[in-house]
Amino acid sequence: MSTETETFAVTIDDRQPLAQLIAAGGYDHVNHHITEANWPVQQGEPAASELILVHVGHVASTGEVQQAVAELGLRSGRIEELLAFGAAYPQTQRRFPVVAVGALDPYHRRPFLWGSPRVRHLDLRFDEKIWSGNIRFLTVCR
């Protein structure tokens, strides 16, 4: 199976604290473990960026996903990039989950966006080393 990508333009403002980045997304549910202590934001100036969703199209291990991302010359997204994506494109997560597979907290959880026609979630998932085929992985150009 071939890997598919889709590109989205966003502005990432890393000057904001994590709580503000979360609030900008207007999520119906936020996992209470997504805190500044577990997810420190890398400070920087606002910048236009292209975020790329990678779809491997089949059940894949974390290693396979990371290899596919590297082969595309991309790096996995950070939590602040995931939050900027969720705020700019709130309807996307209703179609499929979006994971920042490169972001990992001290408890081996990765942040992801998911939802339904009625609700949007910002959640965490333990890295179980396997990802379903409908997930998109948030990446950026190196």
C-alpha positions as CSV (number, residue, x, y, z in Angstrom):
1,M,0.0,0.0,0.0
2,S,1.2,3.5,-0.7
3,T,1.4,6.3,1.8
4,E,-0.9,9.3,1.1
5,T,-0.3,12.9,2.3
6,E,-2.5,16.0,2.6
7,T,-1.1,19.4,3.3
8,F,-2.6,22.2,5.5
9,A,-1.4,25.7,6.1
10,V,-1.5,27.0,9.6
11,T,0.1,29.7,11.8
12,I,1.7,28.4,14.9
13,D,2.0,30.8,17.8
14,D,4.3,29.2,20.4
15,R,4.3,32.3,22.6
16,Q,1.0,31.2,24.1
17,P,0.8,28.9,27.1
18,L,-0.5,25.4,26.5
19,A,-3.9,26.3,28.1
20,Q,-4.5,29.0,25.6
21,L,-3.5,26.8,22.7
22,I,-6.0,24.2,24.0
23,A,-8.8,26.9,24.4
24,A,-8.3,28.1,20.9
25,G,-9.4,24.7,19.6
26,G,-12.8,24.8,21.4
27,Y,-12.8,21.1,22.2
28,D,-15.8,19.5,23.9
29,H,-13.5,17.2,25.9
30,V,-9.9,17.6,26.9
31,N,-8.0,14.9,28.7
32,H,-7.0,16.3,32.1
33,H,-3.5,14.9,31.8
34,I,-2.7,17.4,29.0
35,T,-1.0,20.0,31.2
36,E,2.1,22.2,30.8
37,A,3.9,19.9,33.3
38,N,3.5,16.9,30.9
39,W,3.6,18.9,27.7
40,P,6.0,21.9,27.8
41,V,5.6,24.2,24.8
42,Q,8.7,25.0,22.8
43,Q,8.7,28.8,22.8
44,G,9.1,30.6,19.5
45,E,7.7,33.4,17.3
46,P,4.5,33.0,15.3
47,A,5.2,31.3,12.0
48,A,3.3,30.2,9.0
49,S,3.8,26.5,8.5
50,E,2.6,23.6,6.4
51,L,1.4,20.6,8.4
52,I,1.2,17.4,6.5
53,L,-1.2,14.5,7.4
54,V,0.4,11.2,6.6
55,H,-2.0,8.2,6.0
56,V,-0.2,4.9,5.8
57,G,-3.5,3.2,4.9
58,H,-3.1,0.0,7.0
59,V,-2.6,-1.2,10.6
60,A,1.0,-0.2,11.4
61,S,3.4,-0.2,14.3
62,T,4.9,3.0,15.7
63,G,8.2,2.0,14.1
64,E,6.6,1.6,10.7
65,V,4.9,5.0,11.0
66,Q,8.1,6.7,12.1
67,Q,10.0,5.0,9.2
68,A,7.3,6.1,6.6
69,V,7.5,9.7,8.0
70,A,11.3,9.7,7.8
71,E,11.2,8.3,4.2
72,L,9.0,11.2,3.2
73,G,11.6,13.6,4.6
74,L,9.3,14.8,7.4
75,R,9.4,14.9,11.1
76,S,6.5,14.0,13.5
77,G,4.5,16.9,14.8
78,R,4.7,18.4,18.4
79,I,1.7,19.0,20.6
80,E,1.7,22.7,19.8
81,E,1.5,21.9,16.1
82,L,-1.4,19.4,16.7
83,L,-3.2,22.1,18.7
84,A,-2.7,24.7,15.9
85,F,-4.1,22.2,13.4
86,G,-7.1,21.4,15.6
87,A,-7.9,25.1,16.0
88,A,-7.5,25.9,12.3
89,Y,-9.3,22.7,10.9
90,P,-11.8,21.7,13.6
91,Q,-13.9,19.5,11.2
92,T,-11.0,17.3,10.1
93,Q,-10.9,15.3,13.3
94,R,-14.6,14.4,12.9
95,R,-13.6,12.4,9.8
96,F,-10.6,10.5,11.2
97,P,-8.2,10.6,14.3
98,V,-5.1,12.8,14.0
99,V,-2.1,11.8,16.1
100,A,1.1,13.6,16.9
101,V,3.1,10.4,17.0
102,G,6.3,12.3,17.7
103,A,5.0,13.8,20.9
104,L,5.3,11.6,24.0
105,D,4.7,12.5,27.6
106,P,6.6,10.9,30.6
107,Y,4.0,8.2,30.8
108,H,4.3,7.1,27.1
109,R,1.1,8.7,26.0
110,R,0.7,10.5,22.7
111,P,-1.8,13.4,22.0
112,F,-4.5,13.0,19.4
113,L,-7.6,14.6,18.1
114,W,-10.7,12.6,17.3
115,G,-14.4,13.2,17.2
116,S,-17.8,12.5,15.7
117,P,-20.5,14.7,14.2
118,R,-21.5,15.8,17.7
119,V,-18.2,16.2,19.7
120,R,-14.5,16.9,19.3
121,H,-11.9,15.5,21.7
122,L,-8.3,16.3,22.6
123,D,-7.1,13.1,24.1
124,L,-4.1,10.9,25.0
125,R,-3.4,7.4,23.9
126,F,-0.9,5.0,25.4
127,D,1.6,4.0,22.7
128,E,0.5,0.5,22.3
129,K,2.9,0.1,19.4
130,I,0.1,-0.4,16.9
131,W,-2.1,2.1,15.0
132,S,-5.3,1.4,13.1
133,G,-5.5,2.1,9.3
134,N,-7.8,5.1,9.5
135,I,-5.4,7.3,11.5
136,R,-3.6,10.3,10.1
137,F,-0.2,11.3,11.5
138,L,0.6,14.9,11.9
139,T,4.0,15.8,10.4
140,V,6.0,18.9,9.2
141,C,8.8,19.4,6.8
142,R,12.2,19.1,8.4
